[in-house]
């Protein structure tokens, strides 16, 4: 899809990958609204020339409100970037509330947005949903139970949307990067929780940490060519193929990698 003159919403747009996506969309001629829970969202919007909405994109009425705000600012939404995300519980022992929250933001928010947008897109014969998942949604992130689980769910939902509504003119892509230089990743470096530090090391040792602007460029190219799987780290495809070709071997390799990261023996 050519995004020029189109209306786009980017959730989690106050910083990190979301802000870079919004800036890249604006450079390509789109009219953008950024939505974020962070109070800085209005200020960022002013800096980059976007409209803004502040609130929780995972709340049921949050999605309705932010779509109404986008429509009031720029007209009906053509592209929706479901990008806001959190890390969530590191293991299975954490509070149920933590699990609810990570499912709400990383998965339910995508479902709620699609539910609100798809009927209008079907009627217009056009619309584009871009889900920010993660390489953790294809490969599992060591040290992050909630993140790995919900990012797999986000890939699953994006696939389902693509298959179900592709014939109605609705396009869906799914972004699955490894490390990107944002607070979400760098917060793990000095985290108090050892599992968070291991998770950070698992990502930063696996490949180059990209800048958000590099990722945004790759995403815009994929939207232009309407490619489903967006891999700013091309090596993720090799890892994913290896997993698919011999799942048990891949699991053994991941367990070995986990032991190495934890400072134990690889054998
Ligand atoms: P970030 O923490 O810099 O940005 C996330 C933004 O989402 C923040 O501005 C935050 O305020 C906002 N947000 C969180 N919960 C929200 C909510 N309920 N409602 C509205 N806004 C909310 O992190 P980022 O790295 O830019 O993350 C963006 C997306 O990229 C996430 O989905 C993340 O999982 C994914 N991702 C990041 C990396 C990485 O290494 N940084 C790798 C793969 C995938």
Boltz pocket constraint, residues with backbone or C-beta under 6 A from the ligand:
constraints:
  - pocket:
      binder: B
      contacts: [[A, 11], [A, 12], [A, 13], [A, 14], [A, 15], [A, 16], [A, 17], [A, 18], [A, 35], [A, 36], [A, 37], [A, 38], [A, 55], [A, 56], [A, 57], [A, 58], [A, 82], [A, 83], [A, 84], [A, 85], [A, 86], [A, 105], [A, 132], [A, 133], [A, 134], [A, 135], [A, 175], [A, 176], [A, 177], [A, 178], [A, 179], [A, 180], [A, 181], [A, 182], [A, 183], [A, 184], [A, 185]]
      max_distance: 6.0
